[in-house]
Amino acid sequence: MTRTILLSLLIAGLALPAPAPADDAAPETSPTPSVTTRKPTFEVYGFAQVDFIQDFQRVRPDWNATLRPTRIPTVEGLYGANGESIVSARQTRLGVRGSIPAGEYDLFARIEFDFFGLGEGRPDAGGQNTIRLRQAYGAWGPILGGLTASLFMDDDFWPTIIDYWGPAGMVFYRNVQIRYTPFTGTHAFAVALERPATDLDPTGAPVPAGVVAPRSLLPDLTAQYRFTGDWGYVQLSGILRWLGYDTPGQAVQTTGSTVGWGLHASSQVKLIPDKLKLLVAVVGGTGFSYYMNDATPDLAFGGTIAAPKAEAVPLLGITAYLDVYWSKLFCSAIGYSTAMMFNTGLQGPEAFKTGQYASVNFLVTPFRNFMAGPEFLWGHRTDKGGATGFDTRLQISVKYSFTSLDFWKPG
């Protein structure tokens, strides 16, 4: 029997009680009895989605199609008068995946895009109608390489929500990696080397902007263990990072580094099978905000070029949601999440300190592959200096999922 080679990739779809839609719900590979009876597989899948959003306050304009507390202003009127109407199709997704027999295992590949791409000329800009690569990887047995969900995150941990970005305090990051999964099943374990990146905050340093730059010398090391039972599962994961900085282009080159680490525990519990599910996660450590859904930074820089200082910023994330399946037709999600940065003395008063996120919705799935409904969202931001801001919005979404297997099944 071929072992399962991938953890499921449910990180941006909806887990509705109706038959599974065609986005991330289908299994990546299927167990097969022998090499001689295995067949190649190929599937085109995705969904078209439109979101109507009525924002009652304002967020940073290039991120107005989703709610991120780090994008909420703490200066009144920074982005104009309160109130904005947004219509977006940026969540729309398209992907292909397939496999062919290759010795003991199937060789599997997947490429997937959505349209929440980055803005031209602004490396941190989002919310544009441009193609964005979500996943691109291949796998053979226990070996995987490419862009997919980080092992530090729980890629099954996604409440039944329709907001694109989701809860602020959970670990959520797709990363380029080389992964090894020695065993799966009731007990599963995997380890990976992942692409490094450092979110650097130089606001506490009396040096010109752009002088200090992040430096990545070593890959991030991640590991994950999961125990699965009839009641649900519990997952434990960890990360170890090398966080560095330098001063490119300066007459006197200055470099430095520190260590970042994190521990992450998450679980889904079937409180009432097919009716009520609890999702809860806690993550803590220092210098890993790059892997968080909405937190910043990893590394705070201070001092001077001649006498620099750098500190990894501690943080804590908590997320708790309830998925309620009223019937095969209706479902809801209600919950709260927070990301808390324990700011260091090297950060300025405008540094992000705490983000809070809460939502509740009521969704209907009148037939397979179709979903619609409203969702109410609230977000709040607090800076180190005490400044605050908040946002409330109503989102109504309509989504149609598809798969080529609905029209043509090989064999």
N, C-alpha and C positions, 0 to 999 in steps of 0.2 A: 504493500500500500504506500502510495506517495504521501509523505508528510506534508502538512500545511506549511507553506513557505512564507506566508505573509500575514501579518496582523491585519485585520479588516480596516478599511480606510473609509470611515463614515464621517469625516471631519467637516464636511460642509453640506451634507444633505439633511433630509428630514426623516426620522424614524417613525412614520405614521402607522396606525394599526391596520390599515388596509394592506393589500398585497404590496410587496416591496417595489418602490419606484426604480427607475433605471439608472440612477446616478451612482451612488457609492454603495448600494445595498447588495449587489450581486457578489458572490464569492469570487475571489481572484483565481483560484484553481480548484479543481474537483479531484477527490481521490479516485484513482483508477486501478483496476485489478492487475494489469500486467502491461508491459511495454507493447506487446503485440496487439492489444485491443484499444490502446489510447489513440485519440484522433486530435488533429489540430483544432483550435478554437479561435474565433475572431468575433469581435463585437464593437459596434459603434453605439455610443450611449451619450446621454446628457439630458438637459432640460432647458426649456425657455421659461423665464420668470420675469414678471414686471412688478415693481414695487411702487406704490404711492405712499409718500411720507409727508405728513403734516408736522413740521417742527414748530413747537410753540416758543422756543428760544432760538439760539443760533450756535452752530459749531463752525470749526474752520472750513471754509467753502469747499476745498478740494477733498474733504472727507464727509460731506453732508449726506451721502447716501447710506451711511451707517453711523452707529453711535459708539464713539470711543471717548472715555473720560479724559484721556490725554489731549484730545482735540477740543475740549470745552474751554472757552476763554475765561480767565479770572479777572479780566478788565472789562467793565461794563461798556457795551457798544463797540467792542473791538472789531466785530465783523458786521456791524450795522444794527438796525432796529430789530427787535424780536419778531419772530415769525417768518417761516419760509415753507414753500410748497415744492416738493421734489418728486419727480417721476423718473425711475431708473430701471434699466434692463441689464445692469452690469453683473448681476448674479448669474445670468445665463451661462451655461456650461456645455462643453463638448469634449468628448474623449474617445479614445480607441484603446482596446486591450486585446491580447491574444496569446496563445501558447502553442508550442509544438513539442512533441516527444523528443527528448534528447538524453538518451541513455537511461539512467535510473530515475531521473526526474523530468518534469516538463520545464521547458525554457519559456518563461513568462515575461511579457513586456507591456508597459502602459505609458501613454502620453495623454495629458489632460490639460485643458485651458478653461479659463473663464474670462470675463471682460472687465475685471476690476483692476485694470492695469495702472502703471505709474504714469505720471504726467511728464511731458517733455520739459527738460531743463530744470526739473526739481526732483532730485533723487529720493526725497522723502514724501513726494506728493502721491496722492491716491485718488480713487473715485473717478477715473477717466474711462471713457468708452474705448479702451485699448486692450489688446490681447494680453493676458497674464498667464504665464506658465505655472500651473499648480503642481503637477506631478510628471515626472519623466524618469522611469527606472526599469531595470530588468532584474530578474531573479531566477536562480537555478537551485533547487533544493534549499539548503540552509543559507545560501549566499545571496545577498541583495546589494545592488549598487545603483545610485542615482538619487533623484529628488523625490522624497516622500516624507511621511510623518516622522518626526524625530522620535527616537526611543525614549526621550525624557518626557514626552507627552503621552496622554492616553487617547489614542485615536478613535476609541469608541465613546469617549466622554463628550457628548454633544447633546444638550437638551433639545426638545422638539420646538425650536424657535425659528423665526424667519428673518431676524436681523442678520446681516451678513457677518459682522465681526464677532459678535457674541460676548459672553461674560468676560469682564476685565481681569479677574483674578485667577483664571485658569491657565495652565501651560498649554500653548498652542503654537506650533511652529513646524512647518515643513522645511526640511534641510537636505542638502546633498550629503550623502553618507555612503560608507561601506559597512555592511551589517552582516553579522553571523548569528544564526539562530540554531543552536545545537539541538534543542528539543521543544516540541509544542504539545498541546493537549491540555489535560487538567492542570498540569504544571508546565508553564512555558517560560523560556528564558532567552534573551538576546543581548548582544553587545555590539557597539558600533563606534567607528571613528567618524566624526561629523565636521562639516565645514565650519571653521571658526569665524567669528565677527564680534566686534566690541562696540557697544554704544557708549561713547565717551562724553562726559559732561565737564567742559572746561570753565563753567561760569564762575567758579571760585578762584580762578587763577588770574593774576594781574598781568596777562600777556595778551598780545593782539589776537583777534579771532583768526583761526586757521593755522596758527603756529603749531599747535599740538594736534597730533593725528593718532588714531588707534593703530596698533600693530598686532598682527596675528602670527605667532611663531610656531605654535603647535595646534593640532586638531583637538576638538572637544571630544572627550571620552564619555559615552553614555552607556547605561545598562538598564535592563528592564526585566522584572519577574512578575508573572501573573498566576493566580490560582483561581480556577473557574469551577463553580458548582451549579446545581439546579437552582439555587437561590439568587445567582448572579456571579459577580467576581470581585476580587480585590487585586489591585496592581500597585507595585512598588517600583520606583525608578530613581536613578541618580545620575548626576552629571559632575564632571571635573573639568575645569577650564584654566587655560593660561591667558591672562589678560595683560596686554602690554600697550605701551605708547611710545612715540618718538617725536622728534621735531624736524621733519624733513625740510631741507633747504636752508637750515640755519648754519651760521658760521661755526657754532659750537653744537655738535650733535648730542642730544640728551635722550636717553632711553631708560625705561623702567618697566617693572611688571609686578603683578601680584596674582594670587590664586583665587578663582571663583569656584563655588560648589553649590549643589542643591540636592534636596531630597523631596520626592513627590509621592504622595499616597492618594489613590483614587479608587472609587468603588461604585458599582451599580447594584442595587438591591431590589429584587422583585417583592415589594411589600404585599401586593395582591397580584398574583400572576395575571397578565393580560389586562390589568385594570390600573395599577398604581406602581410607579417605579421611582426610587430615590437615587439621585446622583449626588455624590459628595466628594470633594477633593480638597486637600491641603498641601501646600508647597512652601518650603522655606529654605533659606540659605543666603548666599551672598554672591553678587556679580553674575547673575544669570537672567537679568530682565529681558535680554534679547530673545529668550525663548518664551516669555510670557505673552499672553494675548494682548495686553495693553499696560505696559509699565516701562519706566525708563529712569536712570541709565544703569549700565553695568559698572562703569568705572568713573569715579570723580577725580578730577585733577586739580591741584592747587600749588601754592608756592610760587616760585619763579623758575625761569629757565635754568639759572645757575643752581638753584636748590629746589628741585621739583618734589612734589608729593603726590601720591596716588593711592586711592582706597577703593576697594570693591564695595559697592553699596548693598547692605543687607535688605532683604525684602521678604514679605509673607503674603501668600495668596490663599483665599478661601472661596469656595464655590459650593452652593447647595441648591438643587432644583428638584422639583417634583414633576414627573410626566404623568398626566392623568388621561386615561383612555375611557371616555364616557361610554363609547360604543364603537362599532366598526366604522361609524360615520364621523364621530366627533372626538377631538382630543384637545388637550391644553397642556401648557407648561407654565409653571410659576416658580420664581426663584430669585436669588440674590448672590452677588459676587463682589469681592473687594480685593484690590491690590494695594498693599501698604509698603512704601519705601521708608526705611529708617535712615533719613538723610544724614550725611556726615558734615563735619565742619568745613569741608572743602567745597560744598555746594552753596550757590547763591540763594537768595530768598525766593526767586522765581522758579526754583527747581520743583518738579512734580513730587508730591508727597503721598497722596492717597487718591485712588479712584474707586468709585462705587457704581454698581450697575444692577438694575432690577428690571424684570419684565414679566408680563402675563399675557397670554393669548387665548384664542378660541378658534381652532382650525377645523375645516370640514374637508373630507375626502369622499365626495359623492360617488366616484368610481375610480377604478385603478388608474394610477399615473396622473391624477389631477388633484390639486390641493389649492385651497383658498382660505383666507381669513384675516382678521385683524390682530394686531399686537400693540400693546401699550408699553413704552419704555421710559425709564428714568435713569439719568446718569448724574454723577456729582464729582467734582474735582476740588482738591485742596492742595495748595502749594506750601512749601517749607515756611515761607514768611507769613502764612495765615490767610492769604487771599483764597477765595472760593468762587466757584461757578457751578451751574447746574443746567441740565437740559431735559425736557420732556417732549415726547413725540408719539404720534400714532402712525403705525405702518400697516398698510393693507396690501397683501401680496396674492398673486395668482401664479400658479406654477403648473406646467405640463411637462412630465418626464417621458422619455422615450428610450427604446433600445432596438437595435436591429433584430434582436432575437424575437421581438413581437411580430416581425414581418417575414423573417427568414431564419430557419434553424438549420445549421449544417448537419449533414448526415441524415 
